Amino acid sequence: MSDSLRQRLRALPDFPAVLPGFDPATAPADPIDLFLEWLDQALAAGVPGPNAFSLATATATGEVSSRMLILKNVDDGAWHFASTRGSRKGRELSANPIAAMNFYWAPLGRQVRVVGRVALLSAAASAVDWDERPGADGRANPDWQLYALRPTEVEFWQASPDRQHIRHRYAA
Ligand SMILES: Cc1cc2nc3c(=O)[nH]c(=O)nc-3n(C[C@H](O)[C@H](O)[C@H](O)COP(=O)(O)O)c2cc1C
C-alpha cells in the first residue's frame, strides 16, 4: 500500500513543463514591485486562488502552526490579512508577533515567502474589512482584526524546467 502510494507520488510532475523565465538581475529594487508584478501575472494566467497564502505563526515557546488565509492588501510596505484575535493564530501573534507568509502560484511554478513582524491595524480599518467580506450581514464583529506584516525578508522562487530553480531574496 505505502509502496504504491510512493510510486503514485513519484509519478506526479513537480511543476508544469512550460514555465515563465525570471532573471533576478532585472528584478526591481523594491520587493513590493516584484510581488505585485508576479501577482498580476498569476491573475492573468488564471491561477486559482492567487490571493491565498499560508501563514505560519508560533507560540512564545516555538510550537509552530500554519493555515491558509486571504491577502487583503499590500500597502505602506506591509502585507495585510484579517482574522479573529481569539483564534489560535490571533493568540500566537499576540504572544509572538513574528510570522511567515507563503504564496504558491502552481501553474507558474512560483513561490514567495514573506517573513516579518506583525502589527495590529486600527479598529476602524478592521470593521471596514469585516463589513466588506462576502456574506456580510451588517452585524459588527469586535474580535475581527486586520493585521499588517512588515517584512524583514522576502524571497522569490521560480521553478525552472532544467531544475536550476532560481531564488531572489530581499532582506531589510
Ligand atoms: C483558501 C483559504 C482562505 C482562508 N482565508 C481566511 C482568512 O482570510 N481569515 C481567516 O480567519 N481564516 C481564513 N481561512 C480559514 C483558516 O485557514 C483557518 O482555518 C482559520 O482561520 C482558523 O485558524 P487557526 O485556528 O489556526 O487560527 C481560510 C481558509 C482557506 C482554505
The ligand as an ORCA input file, in Angstrom:
! r2SCAN-3c Opt
* xyz 0 1
  C      -8.117     29.480      0.917
  C      -8.489     29.783      2.356
  C      -8.592     31.103      2.773
  C      -8.899     31.418      4.094
  N      -8.923     32.736      4.467
  C      -9.102     33.053      5.764
  C      -8.977     34.427      6.190
  O      -8.710     35.348      5.400
  N      -9.150     34.685      7.519
  C      -9.405     33.688      8.423
  O      -9.550     33.995      9.617
  N      -9.499     32.388      8.062
  C      -9.350     32.051      6.749
  N      -9.389     30.725      6.367
  C      -9.558     29.687      7.421
  C      -8.156     29.445      8.079
  O      -7.335     28.642      7.237
  C      -8.231     28.770      9.458
  O      -8.861     27.524      9.369
  C      -8.972     29.613     10.496
  O      -8.659     30.999     10.363
  C      -8.591     29.151     11.916
  O      -7.176     29.161     12.012
  P      -6.383     28.986     13.408
  O      -7.196     28.054     14.262
  O      -5.074     28.394     13.010
  O      -6.238     30.360     13.997
  C      -9.133     30.378      5.031
  C      -9.047     29.042      4.610
  C      -8.727     28.749      3.297
  C      -8.615     27.293      2.873
*
